[in-house]
Amino acid sequence: QVQLVESGGGVVQPGRSLRLSCAASGFTFTTYAIHWVRQAPGKGLEWVAVISSDGRSKDYADSVKGRFTISRDNSKNTVFLQMNSLKTEDAAIFYCARSWGSSAYPFDYWGQGTLVTVSS
Amino acid sequence: QSVLTQPPSVSGAPGQRVTISCTGSSSNFGAGYDVHWYQQLPGTAPKLLIFNNNNRPSGVPDRFSGSKSGTSASLAITGLQSEDDADYYCQSYDSSLGDSVFGGGTKLTVL
């Protein structure tokens, strides 16, 4: 069955870095784009970033552009989110989700999420 | 402030019908981009509920339906059940932003 498993969350001080991972299984990884979506405590969903199936195309929300970098290793069926210069407002549950093709397509499977806490 | 606007909350009694609106603009729904809906039960990840305006993934009951017209979309739930008590989000693509966008979410309370 399709599975997306996030890891790498934790407590980090403002200004520091963290790298999240999203390990995929149960489907042909190289045919899907992967997104990161976050949810601050008690708030709604916010799209963060997307990487195309071949890794050549990437896009970011304005709120993280220049600080976050998305990448993927298709040999390991894993997507990464490198988060630098973290701010307190980046604290959230981070979910990875897959979509067929571009960002206009639905996110049909989601991981369970990993919690990022940014606090001094 | 979300690009897609949803009411913060709706409620209904068991067995009733409720609708959740999602208002967009000429750069998303009006430009022809589809709406997708997600259900998030308390403490869990979002789950795809409706895709491409009015299609249900396998396993989603036909009590859930969606529609889109012009710059607005809506999710209808008939025969409300206690397990429908959840947050619901609409999502689309916005050509002005060049990004996926979500509505602010609607909390459905089954009375």
Boltz contact constraints between the chains, C-beta under 6 A:
constraints:
  - contact:
      token1: [A, 44]
      token2: [B, 104]
      max_distance: 6.0
  - contact:
      token1: [A, 44]
      token2: [B, 105]
      max_distance: 6.0
  - contact:
      token1: [A, 45]
      token2: [B, 89]
      max_distance: 6.0
  - contact:
      token1: [A, 45]
      token2: [B, 102]
      max_distance: 6.0
  - contact:
      token1: [A, 47]
      token2: [B, 100]
      max_distance: 6.0
  - contact:
      token1: [A, 95]
      token2: [B, 45]
      max_distance: 6.0
  - contact:
      token1: [A, 103]
      token2: [B, 93]
      max_distance: 6.0
  - contact:
      token1: [A, 103]
      token2: [B, 100]
      max_distance: 6.0
  - contact:
      token1: [A, 104]
      token2: [B, 33]
      max_distance: 6.0
  - contact:
      token1: [A, 104]
      token2: [B, 93]
      max_distance: 6.0
  - contact:
      token1: [A, 106]
      token2: [B, 36]
      max_distance: 6.0
  - contact:
      token1: [A, 106]
      token2: [B, 48]
      max_distance: 6.0
  - contact:
      token1: [A, 106]
      token2: [B, 51]
      max_distance: 6.0
  - contact:
      token1: [A, 108]
      token2: [B, 48]
      max_distance: 6.0
  - contact:
      token1: [A, 110]
      token2: [B, 45]
      max_distance: 6.0
  - contact:
      token1: [A, 110]
      token2: [B, 46]
      max_distance: 6.0
  - contact:
      token1: [A, 112]
      token2: [B, 45]
      max_distance: 6.0
  - contact:
      token1: [A, 113]
      token2: [B, 45]
      max_distance: 6.0
